[in-house]
Amino acid sequence: MILKKITEAKTYNGEIIKVKIISAEGSVPRNKGTFMLISKKNIYGSIGGGQLEYKVIEISKKNLLKKEFDKEIVNIPLGPSIGQCCGGYVQVRIEKFNDGYLALKNEKNTNDLNKNLFIFGAGHVGQELSSRVLDLDFNVNLIDSRIEYLNLQKNVKINKIFSKNPWFLLKKFPHKS
């Protein structure tokens, strides 16, 4: 399956499953209200990864094949029984929609899902990290005081920020970056 930004699901034309966390207690990877979408070939967004996400993707793929499936609630303890060490408890609603637009329709504002990610350092770790997170729901920004390292990143979707004193930028970042 291919990981894509959740906002890209708006144009998906086909049956799709929305998995939404409706209850979260204890140590959990994401909060109540977090959701992801699963189609036959793509995953849009994330509810935190790990065994939790693997389990709901498997359930969703099976439910996509069912003609009569509408929705279900699944309770998942995040402990040794599923191999996830968080130790909390999550309840998710798994619901089928006719297309991506309908799956996103009742969500508050999917534009809020695009957060800013600022990566300091355009060396080998920054280069690799910035390239790998492009399909997550972040505006990716790569920051360095060395222009030659910034210029190594060729992907036009990554914002390159040159600053002689990068630490001064912290005060200027948008809220929740």
N, C-alpha and C positions, 0 to 999 in steps of 0.2 A: 504494500500500500504506500501511497505517496502522501507526505505531510504537506498541507497547504495552509495559508492564512485563512482564518475563519470568515473574513469578509469576502473572500473569493467564492464562497458557497452561495452567495446571492444569485449567481448566474447558473448554478448547477440545475439542470433540467432532468430530473429523474428521482426515484424514491431515495430518501435519505433518512437516516436515524439521528435524532438529537438525544444526547445523553447529558442530563443536567443534574448537578448535585443539589438535592433538596433538603438534606440534613447532613451536618458535619459536626462530629464531637471528638474532642481530644486532639491528638497529633495527626493532622491530615495534610496532604500536599496542596490542596486548594480549598477555597471557601465555598460556602453555600451560594448558589446562583451561578457558579462557574459551569460552562457547558462546552461541548464539542460536538461536531457533526461527523457522521461516518457514512460514506457511500460505498458502492461496490469496489471502487478502486482508490478512493482518497480518504484521508483523515483531515478534517478542518479543525484547527485549534487543539487544545489539550486540557485535560482535567488534572494533570499533574504527573503523568507518566507512570512508570513502574508496573507492578502487577495489577494494580487497580485499573489502570488504563488498558492493559492487555486484556483483562477479564471482560471489561465492558465492550471492547472492540469485538471480541469473539462472540459475545451474546448478540451484539448488534448485527454482525454479519449473518448469523443464523436467522434473526428476525427479519432481515431484508428479504430473505427467501420465502418467508411465509406470506400467503395471500391474505389471511385473516388477521394479521397482527395489527394492533392499534398502539397500545402502550402497556408498560408494566413498571412496577417499582421493585428495585433490587437492593437488598441490604448487604453491605460488604464490610466485615470487620477487617481492619488493616493490621494484621498481625501474622504470626507464624503460619496460620492455616492457609494463607495465600502467598506467603513468602515476601510480604512487604513489612518492613520494620517500623512503620510509623506508629502503630499501636492504637490508632484512633478508630473511628467508626464512620462510614459514609453510607448514605442512602441516595440512590440515583433514580431518576425517572428516565426510562428509555421509551422514546416515542417516535413513530414513523410519520413522515410527511411526504407529500407528493413531489416536492422540489425544495431547493435550498432557500428560495425566497420565502416560502411559507414557514419553513423551519426557523428563520430569523425574524419573521414578522413581529412577534410579540415580545422580542427582547428589547430592553430599554433603548439602547443606542449602540449599535455595533461599531460605530466610529470610536467610541470610548475604549474599545478593545485594542486599538493601536496605541501602544505605549512607546515611549522612547527608551532605547537601550544605548548607553554610552560605554564604549569599550576603550579603555586607556591603554595605549601602546599598540603600534602597528607592526610589531615584530612578528616572528613566526606564529606565536600563540594568537595574537590579535588578528592576524590575517586569516587563520583557520577558523577561529571562533566567529568572526564577522561573516564569513562565507557560509558557515553552517547554520546560523540562526535566522537567515533571511526568510525562511518559510514559516517562522513563528510570527506571532502578532506583535512585532516590534518595528519601529522605525530605527534602523541600525545606523549608529554613528561611530566612526572610528577616529580616535583622537591621538595625535602624536606631535612632538616638537621636532620631529625629523621628517621633512617633506619627502625625502627620497624613500622612506618606508611607507608613507601614505600612498605615494605614487605606485607602489607595488600592487595595491589593490585595484583591480581593473573593473570590478562589478559596479555598474552605474547605479544600482539600487542602494549602495552603501554610501552614506554621507561621510565625506572625509573632512575632518576639522584639523587645521594646522594651528598650533598655539605654542609659542615659546615657553609659556608657563601654564600648562594644562590645568593645574590644580585651581587656578583662578576661575575657571569655567563653572565649577561646581555650584556656585551661588546663582548662576544664571540659568540653570537647567529648569525646564518646566516641572511643575508639581507632579509627583508620582513617577518621575523618571527613574 
